[in-house]
């Protein structure tokens, strides 16, 4: 049975949520599921904005058919060709033989790569600044390359002042009936997942996001319809401001994230001592992660959130503890920058990890590596307590 919601007088949300999915892109844990948003415009011509993942395909098709209510589907706009948004294109073509597909020059080669149906006579190729009229609505096409695929684009409806933003402004999490931002508590229930989504999926492409934000600034937008998560119809400056901050790699919070790995508890003890010192000195925003139990996507999210990062790990096979090494590689790949980093290392006979982590951080762009690194041999002794106090004082001075 269909399950859709009206967005405006002639625009409908026809997407669906998946609460069975365990991993997004088979990488990122989804404890709250995810939504796949699609939108159907009933103008003189009917226009569908993107499709959905195959996992929710039946629900999606029932929603589209119910809203069409006997009308044919005239146009499909493909803003993004990732399979979670395009998996149902061939089904739509089978059901609507006259369907025309609107995309840019990079869209259609990808359709050919994913599907086998004949595109001849179906293609409408658009470029930056082109417009398309569906009747009373005039649609403008805004190219958004590498946000976060090369073919990505956005569509702006001048009549409704709506931006169909593809993967931008999206978030992990299934929709619970309340599809609009003003129907839910975004700060409490969605912000962390929005940040985790952005930093891990789009985080590398800050410059490209900045380019799109500049384009969006020239549009009169009253609503943002993303492909994941809630629709923004109030307080647009809030989510745009977050994207501006994240894409400039500026921290949201003056605070400290401590990410530690510990084999037998001694490195953890060192991290706990430092956290207690910071708290006693008045630092309230402290976030600790045992990286052996925390998915790297959460580590990345908090790395984007906080101004100061403490990395603590033992030496392993004369190198960096593997999970810490993986976290550092992700940090580098996603272009994290403009953070202050302190390093705590451990090793029983050949402690190398302080030096090796510091070297990896030094390879990253615009990272401030604190000189007061601390290395212990097996466990914390009085001498290291003094070193930890020195490091704590330096962090407190900067954070407070």
C-alpha positions as CSV (number, residue, x, y, z in Angstrom):
1,X,0.0,0.0,0.0
2,X,1.2,3.5,-0.9
3,X,2.7,5.8,1.7
4,X,3.5,9.3,0.5
5,X,3.2,12.9,1.8
6,X,2.3,16.2,0.2
7,X,5.2,18.7,0.1
8,X,3.4,21.6,-1.6
9,X,0.1,21.8,-3.5
10,X,1.5,19.9,-6.5
11,X,4.7,18.3,-5.2
12,X,4.8,15.0,-3.3
13,X,7.4,13.0,-1.4
14,X,7.3,9.5,-2.8
15,X,10.4,8.1,-1.1
16,X,10.7,5.4,1.5
17,X,12.8,4.5,4.5
18,X,14.8,1.3,5.1
19,X,15.2,0.2,8.7
20,X,16.6,-3.2,7.8
21,X,19.8,-2.0,6.3
22,X,22.9,-2.6,8.5
23,X,25.6,-0.7,6.5
24,X,25.4,2.3,4.2
25,X,27.6,1.6,1.1
26,X,28.4,-1.6,3.0
27,X,30.7,0.4,5.2
28,X,28.9,2.8,7.6
29,X,26.7,1.4,10.4
30,X,23.1,2.6,10.3
31,X,21.5,2.0,13.7
32,X,18.6,4.3,12.7
33,X,18.3,3.2,9.1
34,X,18.2,5.6,6.2
35,X,15.6,7.3,3.9
36,X,15.7,7.4,0.1
37,X,13.9,10.5,-0.9
38,X,12.2,11.0,-4.3
39,X,9.8,13.8,-5.3
40,X,7.0,13.8,-7.9
41,X,5.7,17.1,-9.4
42,X,2.2,17.1,-10.9
43,X,2.2,20.0,-13.4
44,X,1.0,20.0,-17.0
45,X,3.7,17.4,-17.3
46,X,4.6,15.0,-14.5
47,X,8.2,15.2,-13.3
48,X,9.9,12.7,-11.0
49,X,13.1,13.9,-9.2
50,X,15.3,10.8,-8.8
51,X,14.2,7.3,-7.9
52,X,15.2,5.1,-5.0
53,X,17.2,2.1,-3.8
54,X,16.1,-1.3,-4.9
55,X,15.6,-2.3,-1.3
56,X,12.6,0.0,-1.1
57,X,11.6,-0.4,-4.7
58,X,8.1,-1.9,-4.2
59,X,7.1,0.9,-1.8
60,X,8.6,3.5,-4.1
61,X,6.7,2.3,-7.2
62,X,3.4,2.0,-5.3
63,X,3.9,5.6,-4.1
64,X,4.6,6.9,-7.6
65,X,1.6,5.1,-9.1
66,X,-0.7,6.3,-6.3
67,X,0.3,10.0,-6.8
68,X,0.1,9.7,-10.6
69,X,-3.5,8.3,-10.1
70,X,-3.7,7.1,-13.7
71,X,-1.5,9.8,-15.3
72,X,1.6,8.8,-17.2
73,X,5.1,9.7,-15.9
74,X,6.5,12.2,-18.5
75,X,9.9,13.1,-17.2
76,X,12.6,11.7,-14.8
77,X,15.3,14.1,-13.6
78,X,18.4,12.3,-12.5
79,X,20.3,14.5,-10.2
80,X,22.6,11.8,-8.9
81,X,23.4,8.4,-10.4
82,X,24.5,6.5,-7.3
83,X,22.5,3.3,-7.1
84,X,20.7,4.2,-3.9
85,X,18.9,6.9,-6.0
86,X,18.8,5.4,-9.5
87,X,18.2,1.7,-9.0
88,X,14.6,1.9,-10.1
89,X,15.2,3.7,-13.4
90,X,14.8,0.6,-15.6
91,X,11.5,-0.3,-13.8
92,X,10.2,3.2,-14.4
93,X,11.1,2.9,-18.1
94,X,9.2,-0.4,-18.3
95,X,6.1,1.0,-16.7
96,X,6.2,4.3,-18.6
97,X,7.4,3.6,-22.2
98,X,7.2,7.3,-23.1
99,X,9.4,8.4,-20.2
100,X,12.0,11.1,-21.0
101,X,15.1,11.3,-18.9
102,X,16.8,14.6,-18.0
103,X,20.4,14.6,-17.0
104,X,23.8,16.1,-17.9
105,X,26.5,14.9,-20.2
106,X,28.0,12.8,-17.5
107,X,24.7,11.2,-16.4
108,X,24.0,9.2,-19.5
109,X,27.2,7.2,-19.8
110,X,26.6,6.1,-16.2
111,X,23.1,5.0,-17.1
112,X,24.6,2.9,-19.8
113,X,27.0,1.4,-17.4
114,X,24.3,0.4,-14.9
115,X,21.5,-0.6,-17.2
116,X,20.9,-2.3,-20.6
117,X,17.8,-0.5,-21.9
118,X,18.1,1.7,-25.0
119,X,18.4,5.4,-24.3
120,X,17.8,6.4,-27.9
121,X,15.0,9.0,-28.1
122,X,14.8,9.3,-24.3
123,X,17.7,11.6,-23.5
124,X,17.4,15.3,-22.7
125,X,20.9,16.6,-21.9
126,X,21.2,19.7,-19.8
127,X,24.1,21.9,-18.7
128,X,24.7,24.7,-16.2
129,X,22.1,27.4,-16.5
130,X,19.7,25.5,-18.7
131,X,16.0,25.6,-17.9
132,X,13.0,23.3,-18.5
133,X,9.3,24.1,-18.3
134,X,6.9,21.5,-17.1
135,X,3.9,23.9,-17.3
136,X,3.8,26.6,-14.6
137,X,7.1,25.4,-13.1
138,X,10.4,26.4,-14.6
139,X,13.3,24.2,-13.5
140,X,16.9,25.5,-13.5
141,X,19.9,23.1,-13.5
142,X,22.9,23.7,-11.3
143,X,25.9,21.5,-11.8
144,X,27.5,20.2,-8.6
145,X,30.4,18.1,-9.8
146,X,32.2,16.0,-7.1
147,X,29.5,16.7,-4.5
148,X,30.2,13.9,-4.3
149,X,30.2,12.2,-7.7
150,X,31.3,13.8,-11.0
151,X,27.8,13.8,-12.6
152,X,26.0,15.3,-9.5
153,X,23.7,18.2,-10.2
154,X,20.9,20.1,-8.4
155,X,17.6,21.3,-9.8
156,X,16.0,24.6,-8.7
157,X,12.2,25.1,-9.1
158,X,11.8,28.9,-9.5
159,X,8.0,28.7,-9.0
160,X,8.2,26.9,-5.7
161,X,11.6,28.3,-4.7
162,X,12.6,24.7,-4.1
163,X,16.2,23.3,-4.4
164,X,16.4,19.6,-5.1
165,X,19.8,19.2,-3.7
166,X,20.8,15.6,-4.5
167,X,23.1,14.2,-1.7
168,X,23.8,17.6,-0.3
169,X,22.1,18.6,3.0
170,X,21.2,14.9,3.6
171,X,21.7,12.7,6.6
172,X,21.7,9.2,7.8
173,X,18.5,8.0,9.6
174,X,15.1,6.7,8.6
175,X,12.2,9.2,8.5
176,X,9.6,8.5,11.1
177,X,6.6,9.9,9.3
178,X,7.8,13.4,10.0
179,X,9.6,14.4,6.8
180,X,10.0,18.1,7.5
181,X,12.7,19.7,9.7
182,X,10.1,21.6,11.7
183,X,8.3,18.4,12.6
184,X,11.3,17.0,14.5
185,X,14.1,18.0,16.9
186,X,17.1,18.1,14.5
187,X,19.7,19.1,17.0
188,X,18.8,16.3,19.4
189,X,18.0,13.5,17.0
190,X,19.7,14.3,13.7
191,X,22.7,16.6,13.9
192,X,25.3,13.9,14.8
193,X,24.1,11.7,11.9
194,X,24.0,14.7,9.5
195,X,27.6,15.4,10.4
196,X,28.7,11.7,10.2
197,X,27.0,11.6,6.8
198,X,28.6,14.7,5.5
199,X,32.1,14.1,6.8
200,X,32.4,10.6,5.6
201,X,30.5,10.8,2.3
202,X,31.3,14.4,1.1
203,X,34.0,15.5,3.5
204,X,36.9,15.2,1.0
205,X,35.2,17.7,-1.4
206,X,35.1,20.9,0.7
207,X,36.2,23.1,-2.1
208,X,33.5,21.7,-4.4
209,X,30.8,22.2,-1.7
210,X,31.9,25.8,-1.3
211,X,31.5,26.3,-5.0
212,X,27.9,25.0,-4.8
213,X,27.1,27.1,-1.8
214,X,28.1,30.2,-3.8
215,X,25.8,29.2,-6.5
216,X,23.0,28.5,-4.1
217,X,23.5,32.0,-2.5
218,X,22.3,33.5,-5.8
219,X,19.0,31.6,-5.7
220,X,15.8,32.5,-3.8
221,X,15.4,29.3,-1.8
222,X,12.5,28.6,0.6
223,X,12.8,24.8,0.7
224,X,15.6,22.3,0.3
225,X,14.7,18.7,-0.7
226,X,17.6,16.4,-0.2
227,X,17.9,12.7,-1.2
228,X,18.3,11.5,2.4
229,X,16.8,12.8,5.6
230,X,14.3,15.6,6.3
231,X,13.1,18.3,4.0
232,X,14.2,21.8,5.1
233,X,11.3,24.3,4.9
234,X,12.3,26.5,7.9
235,X,15.6,27.7,9.3
236,X,17.5,27.0,6.1
237,X,20.4,29.1,7.3
238,X,21.0,26.5,10.0
239,X,21.9,23.6,7.7
240,X,23.5,25.8,5.1
241,X,25.7,27.2,8.0
242,X,26.7,23.7,9.0
243,X,27.7,22.9,5.5
244,X,29.7,26.1,5.2
245,X,31.5,25.3,8.4
246,X,32.2,21.7,7.6
247,X,33.3,22.4,4.0
248,X,35.8,25.0,5.3
249,X,37.1,22.4,7.7
250,X,36.4,24.7,10.7
251,X,35.5,23.0,14.0
252,X,32.0,23.4,15.4
253,X,33.2,23.2,19.0
254,X,36.1,24.4,21.0
255,X,36.7,21.1,22.8
256,X,38.8,18.0,22.9
257,X,38.3,14.6,21.3
258,X,40.5,11.8,22.8
259,X,40.7,8.8,20.5
260,X,42.7,6.0,22.1
261,X,43.6,2.4,21.4
262,X,44.7,0.2,24.3
263,X,45.6,-3.5,24.4
264,X,45.7,-4.1,28.1
265,X,44.5,-0.9,29.6
266,X,47.7,1.1,30.2
267,X,47.3,3.5,27.2
268,X,43.7,3.9,28.2
269,X,44.8,4.8,31.7
270,X,47.0,7.5,30.2
271,X,44.1,8.9,28.2
272,X,41.8,8.8,31.2
273,X,44.4,10.7,33.3
274,X,44.7,13.4,30.7
275,X,40.9,13.7,30.4
276,X,40.5,14.1,34.2
277,X,43.2,16.8,34.1
278,X,41.4,18.7,31.4
279,X,38.0,18.4,33.2
280,X,39.5,19.6,36.5
281,X,40.9,22.7,34.6
282,X,37.4,23.5,33.4
283,X,37.2,21.9,29.9
284,X,33.6,20.7,29.6
285,X,33.5,19.6,26.0
286,X,35.5,16.3,26.1
287,X,34.7,13.3,24.0
288,X,36.5,10.0,24.4
289,X,36.5,7.1,22.0
290,X,37.9,3.6,22.4
291,X,38.7,3.2,18.7
292,X,38.6,-0.6,19.0
293,X,34.9,-0.3,19.7
294,X,34.0,2.8,17.8
295,X,33.4,2.8,14.0
296,X,35.8,5.0,12.2
297,X,32.9,7.0,10.7
298,X,32.1,8.2,14.2
299,X,35.8,9.1,14.8
300,X,35.8,11.1,11.6
301,X,32.6,12.9,12.5
302,X,33.9,14.0,15.9
303,X,37.3,14.9,14.3
304,X,35.3,17.4,12.2
305,X,33.4,18.6,15.3
306,X,36.1,19.4,17.8
307,X,39.0,21.8,17.7
308,X,41.6,19.6,19.5
309,X,42.3,15.9,19.0
310,X,44.3,13.7,21.2
311,X,45.6,10.4,19.6
312,X,46.8,7.7,22.0
313,X,48.0,4.2,20.9
314,X,50.5,1.5,21.7
315,X,53.2,0.4,19.3
316,X,52.2,-2.7,17.3
317,X,54.6,-4.8,15.2
318,X,57.0,-1.9,15.4
319,X,54.4,0.4,13.9
320,X,51.1,2.1,14.6
321,X,48.3,0.1,16.2
322,X,46.3,-1.0,13.1
323,X,43.0,0.6,14.0
324,X,44.7,3.9,14.7
325,X,46.5,3.7,11.4
326,X,43.2,3.1,9.6
327,X,41.7,6.1,11.3
328,X,44.7,8.3,10.4
329,X,44.4,7.1,6.7
330,X,40.7,8.1,6.7
331,X,41.5,11.4,8.3
332,X,44.0,12.1,5.5
333,X,41.8,10.8,2.7
334,X,38.9,13.0,3.8
335,X,41.1,16.1,3.9
336,X,40.6,17.0,7.6
337,X,42.6,20.1,8.4
338,X,42.8,23.1,10.8
339,X,42.9,21.0,13.9
340,X,45.4,20.9,16.8
341,X,46.6,17.4,17.5
342,X,48.5,15.9,20.5
343,X,50.0,12.4,20.5
344,X,50.3,9.9,23.4
345,X,52.3,6.8,22.7
346,X,53.2,3.5,24.5
347,X,55.5,0.6,24.0
348,X,57.2,-2.0,26.3
349,X,60.6,-2.4,24.6
350,X,60.6,-0.2,21.4
351,X,57.9,2.6,21.7
352,X,57.6,3.9,18.1
353,X,54.0,5.0,17.9
354,X,54.4,8.6,19.1
355,X,56.9,9.3,16.4
356,X,55.0,7.5,13.7
357,X,51.6,9.0,14.4
358,X,53.2,12.5,14.6
359,X,54.8,11.9,11.2
360,X,51.4,10.9,9.7
361,X,49.7,13.9,11.1
362,X,52.6,16.1,9.8
363,X,51.7,14.9,6.2
364,X,48.2,16.3,6.5
365,X,47.3,19.8,5.4
366,X,47.1,22.7,7.9
367,X,47.4,20.5,11.1
368,X,49.0,22.0,14.2
369,X,50.9,19.2,16.0
370,X,51.6,20.0,19.6
371,X,55.2,19.6,20.7
372,X,54.3,18.2,24.2
373,X,53.9,14.6,23.1
374,X,54.0,12.0,25.8
375,X,55.5,8.5,25.5
376,X,55.3,5.8,28.2
377,X,57.0,2.5,28.5
378,X,54.3,0.0,29.5
379,X,52.5,2.1,32.1
380,X,52.3,5.7,33.5
381,X,54.9,6.7,36.0
382,X,55.4,9.9,38.0
383,X,57.7,11.4,35.3
384,X,54.9,11.0,32.7
385,X,52.4,12.5,35.2
386,X,54.3,15.8,34.9
387,X,54.5,15.5,31.1
388,X,50.7,15.0,31.0
389,X,50.2,18.0,33.3
390,X,52.3,20.1,30.9
391,X,50.3,18.9,27.9
392,X,47.0,19.4,29.7
393,X,47.9,23.0,30.5
394,X,48.7,23.8,26.9
395,X,45.4,22.3,25.7
396,X,43.4,24.1,28.4
397,X,45.0,27.4,27.5
398,X,44.0,27.0,23.8
399,X,40.5,25.6,24.4
400,X,39.5,28.0,27.2
